Amino acid sequence: METSKPQLWSKNFILMPLITFFIALTYFLTITSIAGYAMDGFDGT
């Protein structure tokens, strides 16, 4: 009898890192733009 191995490069395996990357990118862009807004809006240093 021959057993089949599970596929590593499945749709879910590729989709999850992509989703995580875009969430991290959104977080990073939000944090950097908030810092610039706070410096301009509140005359911060």
PDB file of N, CA, C and O in Angstrom:
ATOM      1  N   MET A   1       0.833  -1.193   0.000  1.00  0.00           N
ATOM      2  CA  MET A   1       0.000   0.000   0.000  1.00  0.00           C
ATOM      3  C   MET A   1       0.875   1.252   0.000  1.00  0.00           C
ATOM      4  O   MET A   1       1.904   1.317   0.672  1.00  0.00           O
ATOM      5  N   GLU A   2       0.447   2.208  -0.748  1.00  0.00           N
ATOM      6  CA  GLU A   2       1.187   3.447  -0.846  1.00  0.00           C
ATOM      7  C   GLU A   2       0.364   4.566  -0.209  1.00  0.00           C
ATOM      8  O   GLU A   2      -0.792   4.787  -0.571  1.00  0.00           O
ATOM      9  N   THR A   3       0.974   5.263   0.740  1.00  0.00           N
ATOM     10  CA  THR A   3       0.266   6.382   1.378  1.00  0.00           C
ATOM     11  C   THR A   3       0.754   7.684   0.747  1.00  0.00           C
ATOM     12  O   THR A   3       1.929   7.823   0.408  1.00  0.00           O
ATOM     13  N   SER A   4      -0.138   8.603   0.600  1.00  0.00           N
ATOM     14  CA  SER A   4       0.227   9.887  -0.006  1.00  0.00           C
ATOM     15  C   SER A   4       0.628  10.879   1.086  1.00  0.00           C
ATOM     16  O   SER A   4       0.050  10.902   2.172  1.00  0.00           O
ATOM     17  N   LYS A   5       1.624  11.690   0.771  1.00  0.00           N
ATOM     18  CA  LYS A   5       2.069  12.726   1.695  1.00  0.00           C
ATOM     19  C   LYS A   5       1.175  13.944   1.548  1.00  0.00           C
ATOM     20  O   LYS A   5       0.696  14.232   0.451  1.00  0.00           O
ATOM     21  N   PRO A   6       0.947  14.658   2.637  1.00  0.00           N
ATOM     22  CA  PRO A   6       0.168  15.893   2.507  1.00  0.00           C
ATOM     23  C   PRO A   6       0.980  16.953   1.761  1.00  0.00           C
ATOM     24  O   PRO A   6       2.202  17.017   1.889  1.00  0.00           O
ATOM     25  N   GLN A   7       0.299  17.762   1.000  1.00  0.00           N
ATOM     26  CA  GLN A   7       0.965  18.814   0.236  1.00  0.00           C
ATOM     27  C   GLN A   7       1.413  19.935   1.162  1.00  0.00           C
ATOM     28  O   GLN A   7       0.662  20.368   2.036  1.00  0.00           O
ATOM     29  N   LEU A   8       2.639  20.401   0.964  1.00  0.00           N
ATOM     30  CA  LEU A   8       3.124  21.521   1.756  1.00  0.00           C
ATOM     31  C   LEU A   8       2.660  22.848   1.167  1.00  0.00           C
ATOM     32  O   LEU A   8       2.157  23.703   1.896  1.00  0.00           O
ATOM     33  N   TRP A   9       2.819  23.030  -0.132  1.00  0.00           N
ATOM     34  CA  TRP A   9       2.487  24.287  -0.769  1.00  0.00           C
ATOM     35  C   TRP A   9       1.011  24.314  -1.158  1.00  0.00           C
ATOM     36  O   TRP A   9       0.667  24.381  -2.338  1.00  0.00           O
ATOM     37  N   SER A  10       0.160  24.261  -0.161  1.00  0.00           N
ATOM     38  CA  SER A  10      -1.275  24.308  -0.410  1.00  0.00           C
ATOM     39  C   SER A  10      -1.748  25.761  -0.474  1.00  0.00           C
ATOM     40  O   SER A  10      -0.981  26.690  -0.220  1.00  0.00           O
ATOM     41  N   LYS A  11      -2.992  25.933  -0.811  1.00  0.00           N
ATOM     42  CA  LYS A  11      -3.572  27.270  -0.901  1.00  0.00           C
ATOM     43  C   LYS A  11      -3.530  27.970   0.458  1.00  0.00           C
ATOM     44  O   LYS A  11      -3.187  29.150   0.536  1.00  0.00           O
ATOM     45  N   ASN A  12      -3.870  27.265   1.507  1.00  0.00           N
ATOM     46  CA  ASN A  12      -3.870  27.861   2.841  1.00  0.00           C
ATOM     47  C   ASN A  12      -2.460  28.207   3.312  1.00  0.00           C
ATOM     48  O   ASN A  12      -2.263  29.209   3.998  1.00  0.00           O
ATOM     49  N   PHE A  13      -1.485  27.383   2.948  1.00  0.00           N
ATOM     50  CA  PHE A  13      -0.105  27.622   3.344  1.00  0.00           C
ATOM     51  C   PHE A  13       0.423  28.910   2.708  1.00  0.00           C
ATOM     52  O   PHE A  13       1.194  29.631   3.342  1.00  0.00           O
ATOM     53  N   ILE A  14       0.035  29.204   1.507  1.00  0.00           N
ATOM     54  CA  ILE A  14       0.467  30.420   0.825  1.00  0.00           C
ATOM     55  C   ILE A  14      -0.366  31.624   1.269  1.00  0.00           C
ATOM     56  O   ILE A  14       0.161  32.730   1.396  1.00  0.00           O
ATOM     57  N   LEU A  15      -1.632  31.418   1.498  1.00  0.00           N
ATOM     58  CA  LEU A  15      -2.534  32.510   1.845  1.00  0.00           C
ATOM     59  C   LEU A  15      -2.250  33.100   3.226  1.00  0.00           C
ATOM     60  O   LEU A  15      -2.322  34.317   3.396  1.00  0.00           O
ATOM     61  N   MET A  16      -1.933  32.277   4.197  1.00  0.00           N
ATOM     62  CA  MET A  16      -1.718  32.775   5.554  1.00  0.00           C
ATOM     63  C   MET A  16      -0.519  33.713   5.679  1.00  0.00           C
ATOM     64  O   MET A  16      -0.659  34.755   6.319  1.00  0.00           O
ATOM     65  N   PRO A  17       0.658  33.411   5.105  1.00  0.00           N
ATOM     66  CA  PRO A  17       1.743  34.403   5.171  1.00  0.00           C
ATOM     67  C   PRO A  17       1.432  35.695   4.422  1.00  0.00           C
ATOM     68  O   PRO A  17       1.858  36.771   4.841  1.00  0.00           O
ATOM     69  N   LEU A  18       0.699  35.599   3.328  1.00  0.00           N
ATOM     70  CA  LEU A  18       0.320  36.814   2.603  1.00  0.00           C
ATOM     71  C   LEU A  18      -0.592  37.701   3.445  1.00  0.00           C
ATOM     72  O   LEU A  18      -0.409  38.917   3.496  1.00  0.00           O
ATOM     73  N   ILE A  19      -1.555  37.100   4.093  1.00  0.00           N
ATOM     74  CA  ILE A  19      -2.464  37.854   4.958  1.00  0.00           C
ATOM     75  C   ILE A  19      -1.687  38.487   6.106  1.00  0.00           C
ATOM     76  O   ILE A  19      -1.893  39.656   6.433  1.00  0.00           O
ATOM     77  N   THR A  20      -0.796  37.716   6.714  1.00  0.00           N
ATOM     78  CA  THR A  20       0.008  38.225   7.817  1.00  0.00           C
ATOM     79  C   THR A  20       0.897  39.376   7.360  1.00  0.00           C
ATOM     80  O   THR A  20       1.062  40.357   8.085  1.00  0.00           O
ATOM     81  N   PHE A  21       1.475  39.264   6.155  1.00  0.00           N
ATOM     82  CA  PHE A  21       2.311  40.339   5.628  1.00  0.00           C
ATOM     83  C   PHE A  21       1.501  41.619   5.450  1.00  0.00           C
ATOM     84  O   PHE A  21       1.969  42.692   5.830  1.00  0.00           O
ATOM     85  N   PHE A  22       0.313  41.533   4.888  1.00  0.00           N
ATOM     86  CA  PHE A  22      -0.478  42.739   4.655  1.00  0.00           C
ATOM     87  C   PHE A  22      -0.987  43.346   5.958  1.00  0.00           C
ATOM     88  O   PHE A  22      -1.124  44.566   6.048  1.00  0.00           O
ATOM     89  N   ILE A  23      -1.268  42.533   6.961  1.00  0.00           N
ATOM     90  CA  ILE A  23      -1.649  43.070   8.267  1.00  0.00           C
ATOM     91  C   ILE A  23      -0.472  43.811   8.888  1.00  0.00           C
ATOM     92  O   ILE A  23      -0.646  44.907   9.421  1.00  0.00           O
ATOM     93  N   ALA A  24       0.726  43.228   8.828  1.00  0.00           N
ATOM     94  CA  ALA A  24       1.915  43.879   9.373  1.00  0.00           C
ATOM     95  C   ALA A  24       2.228  45.162   8.618  1.00  0.00           C
ATOM     96  O   ALA A  24       2.605  46.161   9.230  1.00  0.00           O
ATOM     97  N   LEU A  25       2.078  45.148   7.294  1.00  0.00           N
ATOM     98  CA  LEU A  25       2.321  46.340   6.487  1.00  0.00           C
ATOM     99  C   LEU A  25       1.347  47.460   6.856  1.00  0.00           C
ATOM    100  O   LEU A  25       1.749  48.616   6.983  1.00  0.00           O
ATOM    101  N   THR A  26       0.092  47.124   7.026  1.00  0.00           N
ATOM    102  CA  THR A  26      -0.907  48.113   7.418  1.00  0.00           C
ATOM    103  C   THR A  26      -0.588  48.699   8.785  1.00  0.00           C
ATOM    104  O   THR A  26      -0.696  49.907   8.993  1.00  0.00           O
ATOM    105  N   TYR A  27      -0.193  47.833   9.714  1.00  0.00           N
ATOM    106  CA  TYR A  27       0.176  48.294  11.057  1.00  0.00           C
ATOM    107  C   TYR A  27       1.365  49.246  10.980  1.00  0.00           C
ATOM    108  O   TYR A  27       1.346  50.310  11.599  1.00  0.00           O
ATOM    109  N   PHE A  28       2.402  48.874  10.227  1.00  0.00           N
ATOM    110  CA  PHE A  28       3.593  49.707  10.114  1.00  0.00           C
ATOM    111  C   PHE A  28       3.275  51.055   9.485  1.00  0.00           C
ATOM    112  O   PHE A  28       3.729  52.089   9.975  1.00  0.00           O
ATOM    113  N   LEU A  29       2.501  51.058   8.407  1.00  0.00           N
ATOM    114  CA  LEU A  29       2.164  52.315   7.741  1.00  0.00           C
ATOM    115  C   LEU A  29       1.299  53.208   8.625  1.00  0.00           C
ATOM    116  O   LEU A  29       1.439  54.431   8.596  1.00  0.00           O
ATOM    117  N   THR A  30       0.416  52.612   9.402  1.00  0.00           N
ATOM    118  CA  THR A  30      -0.421  53.390  10.312  1.00  0.00           C
ATOM    119  C   THR A  30       0.415  54.030  11.414  1.00  0.00           C
ATOM    120  O   THR A  30       0.241  55.208  11.725  1.00  0.00           O
ATOM    121  N   ILE A  31       1.321  53.253  12.004  1.00  0.00           N
ATOM    122  CA  ILE A  31       2.144  53.787  13.083  1.00  0.00           C
ATOM    123  C   ILE A  31       3.034  54.931  12.587  1.00  0.00           C
ATOM    124  O   ILE A  31       3.172  55.947  13.269  1.00  0.00           O
ATOM    125  N   THR A  32       3.632  54.774  11.414  1.00  0.00           N
ATOM    126  CA  THR A  32       4.511  55.830  10.918  1.00  0.00           C
ATOM    127  C   THR A  32       3.736  57.082  10.530  1.00  0.00           C
ATOM    128  O   THR A  32       4.229  58.193  10.726  1.00  0.00           O
ATOM    129  N   SER A  33       2.549  56.927   9.990  1.00  0.00           N
ATOM    130  CA  SER A  33       1.780  58.118   9.628  1.00  0.00           C
ATOM    131  C   SER A  33       1.206  58.811  10.863  1.00  0.00           C
ATOM    132  O   SER A  33       1.070  60.034  10.869  1.00  0.00           O
ATOM    133  N   ILE A  34       0.869  58.060  11.900  1.00  0.00           N
ATOM    134  CA  ILE A  34       0.379  58.670  13.143  1.00  0.00           C
ATOM    135  C   ILE A  34       1.501  59.472  13.810  1.00  0.00           C
ATOM    136  O   ILE A  34       1.249  60.536  14.377  1.00  0.00           O
ATOM    137  N   ALA A  35       2.721  58.973  13.744  1.00  0.00           N
ATOM    138  CA  ALA A  35       3.843  59.709  14.341  1.00  0.00           C
ATOM    139  C   ALA A  35       4.037  61.041  13.637  1.00  0.00           C
ATOM    140  O   ALA A  35       4.249  62.061  14.294  1.00  0.00           O
ATOM    141  N   GLY A  36       3.968  61.050  12.313  1.00  0.00           N
ATOM    142  CA  GLY A  36       4.098  62.312  11.573  1.00  0.00           C
ATOM    143  C   GLY A  36       2.962  63.270  11.867  1.00  0.00           C
ATOM    144  O   GLY A  36       3.176  64.475  11.999  1.00  0.00           O
ATOM    145  N   TYR A  37       1.756  62.736  11.970  1.00  0.00           N
ATOM    146  CA  TYR A  37       0.595  63.580  12.303  1.00  0.00           C
ATOM    147  C   TYR A  37       0.733  64.170  13.695  1.00  0.00           C
ATOM    148  O   TYR A  37       0.428  65.345  13.902  1.00  0.00           O
ATOM    149  N   ALA A  38       1.188  63.374  14.653  1.00  0.00           N
ATOM    150  CA  ALA A  38       1.332  63.863  16.022  1.00  0.00           C
ATOM    151  C   ALA A  38       2.404  64.950  16.100  1.00  0.00           C
ATOM    152  O   ALA A  38       2.252  65.924  16.837  1.00  0.00           O
ATOM    153  N   MET A  39       3.479  64.783  15.345  1.00  0.00           N
ATOM    154  CA  MET A  39       4.533  65.792  15.367  1.00  0.00           C
ATOM    155  C   MET A  39       4.037  67.107  14.768  1.00  0.00           C
ATOM    156  O   MET A  39       4.334  68.179  15.294  1.00  0.00           O
ATOM    157  N   ASP A  40       3.288  67.028  13.677  1.00  0.00           N
ATOM    158  CA  ASP A  40       2.779  68.254  13.048  1.00  0.00           C
ATOM    159  C   ASP A  40       1.593  68.849  13.812  1.00  0.00           C
ATOM    160  O   ASP A  40       1.526  70.062  14.014  1.00  0.00           O
ATOM    161  N   GLY A  41       0.690  68.019  14.223  1.00  0.00           N
ATOM    162  CA  GLY A  41      -0.538  68.503  14.845  1.00  0.00           C
ATOM    163  C   GLY A  41      -0.363  69.003  16.271  1.00  0.00           C
ATOM    164  O   GLY A  41      -1.030  69.948  16.692  1.00  0.00           O
ATOM    165  N   PHE A  42       0.540  68.364  17.012  1.00  0.00           N
ATOM    166  CA  PHE A  42       0.727  68.738  18.416  1.00  0.00           C
ATOM    167  C   PHE A  42       2.059  69.426  18.686  1.00  0.00           C
ATOM    168  O   PHE A  42       2.462  69.595  19.837  1.00  0.00           O
ATOM    169  N   ASP A  43       2.740  69.822  17.607  1.00  0.00           N
ATOM    170  CA  ASP A  43       4.050  70.477  17.720  1.00  0.00           C
ATOM    171  C   ASP A  43       4.995  69.678  18.593  1.00  0.00           C
ATOM    172  O   ASP A  43       5.683  70.230  19.452  1.00  0.00           O
ATOM    173  N   GLY A  44       5.024  68.375  18.368  1.00  0.00           N
ATOM    174  CA  GLY A  44       5.914  67.506  19.136  1.00  0.00           C
ATOM    175  C   GLY A  44       7.284  67.432  18.518  1.00  0.00           C
ATOM    176  O   GLY A  44       7.513  67.896  17.401  1.00  0.00           O
ATOM    177  N   THR A  45       8.196  66.837  19.272  1.00  0.00           N
ATOM    178  CA  THR A  45       9.565  66.670  18.767  1.00  0.00           C
ATOM    179  C   THR A  45       9.831  65.210  18.466  1.00  0.00           C
ATOM    180  O   THR A  45      10.928  64.859  18.031  1.00  0.00           O
TER     181      THR A  45
END
